[in-house]
C-alpha cells in the first residue's frame, strides 16, 4: 500500500494522522469542502474543511451519547429538532424510539447529505426514518420562527470556525430556548476542554447557554478521532433533570441496543474532571 | 478615455517592488525592516508599499503622471469633470468644497444637521452660515432631507449667498431632491455643494437615488472608505465642469500633507477599479442583503425597518435601499439601548444607535450567516428585553440664532462662564450632541434659555456632548465684552 496519510492539526503543534487507502470523494460545496476517505484502521471517514467529522469505527460513541442521554432523561419526548447532522447518524439512533412522533432535521448544506448517502450508508441509513422531515436551511433562521414546539433540540454542529459558527452564539441558544416546550431539552456538541483553542470555544458556548437556560450542565465521552479524545456535550433544559432521579428502568424496558451508552455510563458521564468543572464555574 | 481596468498607482507600486529599488529616502522604516514589530503586526506587503513620493509614483500635491491618470479614471468612473484623491478623510474633502467656494463674509446656505467639518471650515474661512431647518419625521425622530420650498425661501431671503450645501444621503439613507435644488441654486448664481459621504454607491449601483454629479452639482465629497471599500481616511473630491479644478488644488494644498500615504492612494485606485468593473453586482448584493434583513426584521414585529415607503417627494425625496435603518421604539427600547445590547450581549457591533433608531451598516464584506445573526439577535432582544411601546420622541429643533460669523466668535476674546450663567451670551465654541449628531451650538450663536435646558437635559440622558474646552460642558466660552 502506498504511504498515504490524512493529517488533521489538533493544535498548531499536534496532529493526528490516519493512513488512507483511498480518497472516495472530494468537492467544494457552497459552504465547505467535503471529502470522504477510506482507511485501514477507521474505515470510511468524512472530513469537512479538512476536519474529521466521523469515522465508521468510532461514530457510534458520538451518536449514541448525543441521543440516548436526553431520550433517557425524558421518555415522553415526541417532537424533535435536529440541527446539522447531515450524516444521518443522529436520525439512525432516534429511529430506535417508537414513541417519537416527528423529527425535523435542518442541515444547511444539502451536499453533505447527498455525499453521506452515497458513501457512508452506515450512518446515512438514518434518513430512511419515516418520521423525519429534512429541511435544507440555515439553522438559526429556521428556529427564529418557532415557539414552544419541540421537546428536544439536538445541535450536531461542526466546529465554531466553519458554517457551524452561528450555532455557538447566544442568539441561537436563546432562540432554541424559545422553540422548546416547558419540558424541553437542548443537547449540543460542546467541543473539548483540553487544548486551549477548543477550551475557549467550549467555555464561550457554555457561557452563552448558561445565559439562555436556567439549567445547563455538560457531560463527556471518549472519542478517539476528536482532538484530545476527550469530548463534551451540553445538556440544557427549562426544568431540572437530575441524573439521580432518571427512571432508567423505563429506558431499559424499551430494549434499545447500544454499543457505548449504558444507564451507568449516563450517570458517570456527568461526573467531569475537576479542571473542567473549574473552567465551567468561571462562566456560571 | 481611460481604461477602467487600469490601476496606475497600484501598478506603479508593483513595479517599484519588482525593481527592488534601494531606499535611501524616507520613511525611515525602510520597507518595514527597521521596525520588525510593526511589520509583524501589519504585514510585510503593507510596509513594503508605505513609501514616499518619488518620480515613478508621482506627487499628490502636483500630480502629473500616475496619480493624475488615476484621478482621471476616477473622474470618469464617477461622471465628474475632475477628481481629487484625498488623504485627510472626507472631512478634508468637505472642507475643500467650502474653502474653495466661500470666503470671509460670504453666505452659505446649509442644513443644520451638517457634519461638524463644514462649520469648522467656516471658522477657517470666515463665511457666514444660513441654516435651513431639516424637516423631521415625528414618528422616527430623525432629521430628513432639505425641502425644495425651504431652499427656495432661504435663497429668496439671502440672494447674496454664494453656495447651497446639502447632505445627501443622510446617515439614515434619506435623500433630498438634488436635481431641483441644484437647479434652484444655479438659477440664482449659487454653487451647489454635496456632502455625499454616504453615497459612493449611488454612482455604481442600479436603481439608486440620483448622485450629485448626475444632478449637476458643482462639487461632491465621496467617502470611498464607507461603501466604496477603500481604507479609512481615504476619500475622493469630485468637481463638476464649471469648477476651476486648478484653484481647488491650491486650496487642498493649503492644509494637505505633502507626504500623502500610498497605502491610502492605492486603496482608492484599486477600489475605484473594482467599483467601475464590479460595482453593479456588488451593490445589487448589498441591496439584497438589506432588503432581506428588512423583511425578516419586520416579521419579528415591533421593529420598523423603514425603506422607500417613506418617500414623500420632498423632504424624503428618495431612500437609499442599501441602508438598514431600524426604528426600535415599537419594542419599547431606545435605539442606543439596542445598540448596547447587541454589542454587550451578542458580540455584534453596529454603526450607531440614537434615541429611536439603529443603523446596521451592510456592505459587500457581509456574510449571510452574519446577517442571520443580526436578525436573530434582534428577535432575542425583543423577547428578552422588550417593554411597552414607547411614544415617539419629538426631537425639538432649536433654531440657531447666528449673531456673528463662526470665525469672528471663535477667534474673539472670550471668557469662561458657568453653563447656567450663559443665557443671552454669544457662544465661541461648538456644542455637539450624540445622538443625534446635530450641533446644539456653533461659534457665533446666541445662547438661549431653551438651549441651556436642552444641554442639561441631554447630559442627564447620558448623551455624549463634545466640542467645548470644558469637556463635561459645565462651562462655555462666551464672547467677551457684551451681549
Boltz contact constraints between the chains, C-beta under 6 A:
constraints:
  - contact:
      token1: [A, 138]
      token2: [B, 372]
      max_distance: 6.0
  - contact:
      token1: [A, 140]
      token2: [B, 372]
      max_distance: 6.0
  - contact:
      token1: [A, 140]
      token2: [B, 376]
      max_distance: 6.0
  - contact:
      token1: [A, 141]
      token2: [B, 372]
      max_distance: 6.0
  - contact:
      token1: [A, 144]
      token2: [B, 376]
      max_distance: 6.0
  - contact:
      token1: [A, 144]
      token2: [B, 379]
      max_distance: 6.0
  - contact:
      token1: [A, 166]
      token2: [B, 369]
      max_distance: 6.0
  - contact:
      token1: [A, 166]
      token2: [B, 373]
      max_distance: 6.0
  - contact:
      token1: [A, 170]
      token2: [B, 346]
      max_distance: 6.0
  - contact:
      token1: [A, 171]
      token2: [B, 346]
      max_distance: 6.0
  - contact:
      token1: [A, 171]
      token2: [B, 376]
      max_distance: 6.0
  - contact:
      token1: [A, 171]
      token2: [B, 377]
      max_distance: 6.0
  - contact:
      token1: [A, 171]
      token2: [B, 380]
      max_distance: 6.0
  - contact:
      token1: [A, 174]
      token2: [B, 380]
      max_distance: 6.0
  - contact:
      token1: [A, 175]
      token2: [B, 376]
      max_distance: 6.0
